[in-house]
Amino acid sequence: MGQLQLKAELRKAGISDYSIYLDKKTYTLFAFQYLADDATDAELPQLPVVKKWWHRMKDLMETNADESPVTDPLEEMFHMD
Protein backbone atom coordinates (compact mmCIF):
# COMPACT_ATOMS: atom_id res chain seq x y z
CA MET A 1 0.00 0.00 0.00
CA GLY A 2 1.36 3.41 -0.89
CA GLN A 3 1.44 4.99 2.57
CA LEU A 4 3.87 7.66 1.37
CA GLN A 5 1.52 8.52 -1.49
CA LEU A 6 -1.44 8.61 0.91
CA LYS A 7 0.42 10.91 3.31
CA ALA A 8 1.42 13.20 0.43
CA GLU A 9 -2.20 13.47 -0.75
CA LEU A 10 -3.43 14.18 2.78
CA ARG A 11 -0.85 16.95 3.20
CA LYS A 12 -1.67 18.38 -0.23
CA ALA A 13 -5.35 18.50 0.78
CA GLY A 14 -4.51 20.59 3.86
CA ILE A 15 -4.53 17.84 6.49
CA SER A 16 -1.82 17.77 9.16
CA ASP A 17 -1.23 16.16 12.52
CA TYR A 18 -3.40 13.16 11.62
CA SER A 19 -3.59 10.35 14.17
CA ILE A 20 -5.75 7.25 14.52
CA TYR A 21 -6.22 5.87 18.02
CA LEU A 22 -7.53 2.49 19.16
CA ASP A 23 -9.58 2.01 22.30
CA LYS A 24 -8.52 -1.54 23.19
CA LYS A 25 -11.48 -2.05 25.52
CA THR A 26 -14.10 -1.43 22.82
CA TYR A 27 -11.96 -1.94 19.70
CA THR A 28 -13.13 1.48 18.55
CA LEU A 29 -10.97 3.52 16.21
CA PHE A 30 -10.88 7.28 16.71
CA ALA A 31 -9.20 9.62 14.22
CA PHE A 32 -8.09 13.19 14.80
CA GLN A 33 -6.72 15.62 12.23
CA TYR A 34 -6.12 19.31 11.73
CA LEU A 35 -7.53 20.93 8.59
CA ALA A 36 -6.10 24.09 7.07
CA ASP A 37 -8.56 26.92 6.45
CA ASP A 38 -8.17 26.33 2.71
CA ALA A 39 -8.30 22.52 2.94
CA THR A 40 -9.42 20.59 -0.14
CA ASP A 41 -10.15 17.34 1.68
CA ALA A 42 -13.55 16.96 -0.01
CA GLU A 43 -11.68 15.76 -3.10
CA LEU A 44 -9.84 12.94 -1.27
CA PRO A 45 -12.59 10.28 -1.55
CA GLN A 46 -12.13 10.25 -5.34
CA LEU A 47 -8.42 9.33 -5.17
CA PRO A 48 -7.46 5.69 -5.84
CA VAL A 49 -4.95 5.67 -2.95
CA VAL A 50 -7.69 6.73 -0.51
CA LYS A 51 -10.05 4.05 -1.83
CA LYS A 52 -7.27 1.45 -1.38
CA TRP A 53 -6.80 2.61 2.22
CA TRP A 54 -10.52 2.31 2.91
CA HIS A 55 -10.57 -1.17 1.42
CA ARG A 56 -7.61 -2.21 3.55
CA MET A 57 -9.18 -0.81 6.72
CA LYS A 58 -12.79 -1.96 6.16
CA ASP A 59 -12.48 -4.97 8.48
CA LEU A 60 -11.17 -2.75 11.28
CA MET A 61 -13.74 0.02 11.23
CA GLU A 62 -17.40 0.69 10.59
CA THR A 63 -17.86 1.63 6.93
CA ASN A 64 -20.47 2.88 4.49
CA ALA A 65 -21.48 0.93 1.37
CA ASP A 66 -18.60 2.50 -0.60
CA GLU A 67 -16.12 1.38 2.14
CA SER A 68 -15.64 4.97 3.33
CA PRO A 69 -15.43 5.26 7.10
CA VAL A 70 -18.56 6.11 9.03
CA THR A 71 -18.00 9.50 10.62
CA ASP A 72 -19.89 11.31 13.34
CA PRO A 73 -19.38 15.01 14.04
CA LEU A 74 -18.10 15.74 17.52
CA GLU A 75 -18.62 18.86 19.59
CA GLU A 76 -15.49 20.10 21.31
CA MET A 77 -16.14 20.23 25.04
CA PHE A 78 -12.70 21.33 26.23
CA HIS A 79 -9.47 22.52 24.64
CA MET A 80 -6.17 23.58 26.14
CA ASP A 81 -3.19 24.93 24.19
N, C-alpha and C positions, 0 to 999 in steps of 0.2 A: 504494500500500500504506500502511496506517495505522501508520507507524512510531511516531508519538506514542502512539497507542492501545496498541500492543504494549508500548512502554516503560512505560506507565502500569500495564498488567496485570502485567508482570513485577515492578514495584516493589510493587504491591498484594499480590502473592503472597509477598513477602519476599525477593526477589532484588535484589542490588545489585552494583555493580562488575562488570558483565558484559562480557566482551570475547571476540571471536572472532579468532583468529590464523590466518594462512595460512603454511604452510611451502612456499615457492615451488619448492623442489627436488623435493618429492614431491606437491605440490598437495593436501596434507592440511590440513583445517581442524581447529583445536583451540579449544575453548571453555572459558572459565574464569568462574566466578561465585561470589559469596558468597551463602549462604542464611542467613536469620535463624533463630534457634532455633524460632520459631513459624511457619515458612514454610508456605505452602499451595500450593506449586508442583505438587503432584499433580493439582490441578484444572485447570491450564493447558492440557493437551492437548485438553480439551473446548471451548475457546474458539475461535470462528470466526477471530479475528485470528491466533491461533497456527497454525491449520490453513492459513491463507493464506500465512503466513511459510514453513511447511514446504513448501508447494507451490512457492513461488517459489524456494526454495533446493535443491529436490530434484536438480537437475542439477549442483549444486556439491558435494554431500556424499552419503555412503552413507546410504541410508534403508531403513526397514522397509516392509512392504506398505502401511501407512497413511500413508506419506510422513513419518513421524516420524524424526528422526535416530537412527542407530545410535549407541548409547553404550556405552562400556566403563568400568567403575570403575577408578580409578587409586589406587595406594597412594602417599601422600606419602613421599618419601625424604629430603627436606631442606626446612626452612623457616627463614627469617630475618626477623624484624620490623625 
